Amino acid sequence: MGKQSGKFLKNMGYFKLSPGFTQTAMYDYTLSHNTIDSEATVKFINSLSVLNRTGKPEEIAQAALFLASSESSFITGINLLVDGGLSAK
């Protein structure tokens, strides 16, 4: 798709943003309604990340803003992993 869409979308990049576990209202709701020990679940989820924590919505937003800015003008066709190292582990 990259080469083909490049013909039509000159001066526009296309990206995929892949967040990891992020502390959102849905995340908190799921943990609070979990029948399993929530604290143990959080520890397990955090252990999956190199940074040993979940992301914040602001961190995902900052990555999206970067991709939408002129700072990323020479970047296209990437999958930006914003997962705290989850995929690197």
C-alpha positions in Angstrom: 0.0 0.0 0.0 2.9 2.4 0.7 4.2 2.8 -2.8 0.7 2.9 -4.3 -0.7 5.5 -1.9 2.4 7.6 -2.2 1.4 8.5 -5.8 -1.9 9.9 -4.6 -0.9 11.3 -1.2 2.1 13.5 -2.1 3.5 15.3 0.9 1.4 13.2 3.3 2.7 10.4 5.4 0.7 7.5 6.6 1.4 5.9 10.0 0.2 3.3 12.4 0.2 4.1 16.1 0.3 1.0 18.3 -0.1 1.8 22.0 0.5 -0.7 24.7 -1.4 -0.9 27.9 -2.6 2.6 28.7 -4.3 3.8 31.9 -7.6 4.9 30.7 -11.1 4.9 32.2 -11.8 1.6 30.4 -8.5 0.1 31.9 -9.5 1.3 35.4 -13.1 0.0 35.0 -11.8 -3.4 33.8 -9.5 -3.7 36.8 -12.1 -2.6 39.3 -14.6 -5.2 37.9 -12.1 -8.0 37.7 -12.9 -11.0 39.8 -9.1 -11.7 40.1 -6.9 -9.8 42.4 -6.5 -6.3 40.8 -3.2 -5.6 42.4 -1.7 -8.8 41.1 -3.1 -8.1 37.7 -1.6 -4.7 37.6 1.8 -6.1 38.7 1.6 -8.7 35.9 0.6 -6.2 33.2 3.4 -3.9 34.3 5.9 -6.7 34.2 5.2 -7.2 30.5 6.7 -3.7 29.8 10.4 -2.9 29.8 9.5 0.3 31.7 7.5 -1.8 34.2 4.4 0.5 34.1 1.4 1.3 31.9 1.3 4.3 29.6 -0.5 7.5 30.2 -3.0 8.8 27.7 -0.9 12.0 27.4 2.1 9.9 26.3 0.1 8.3 23.5 -1.3 11.8 22.5 2.2 13.2 22.3 3.2 10.5 19.9 0.2 11.2 17.7 0.9 15.0 17.8 4.4 14.3 16.7 3.3 12.3 13.7 0.8 15.0 12.8 3.4 17.8 13.1 5.9 19.1 10.6 8.6 17.5 12.7 7.7 14.1 11.1 7.7 15.5 7.5 10.2 12.9 6.3 8.6 9.9 8.1 6.1 7.7 6.3 4.9 4.1 6.3 5.8 3.3 9.9 4.2 1.5 12.8 5.1 3.7 15.8 5.2 1.4 18.9 4.2 3.5 22.0 4.1 0.5 24.3 6.8 1.1 26.9 8.9 -1.7 25.5 6.1 -4.3 25.6 7.0 -5.5 22.1 10.7 -5.5 22.8 10.5 -7.9 25.7 
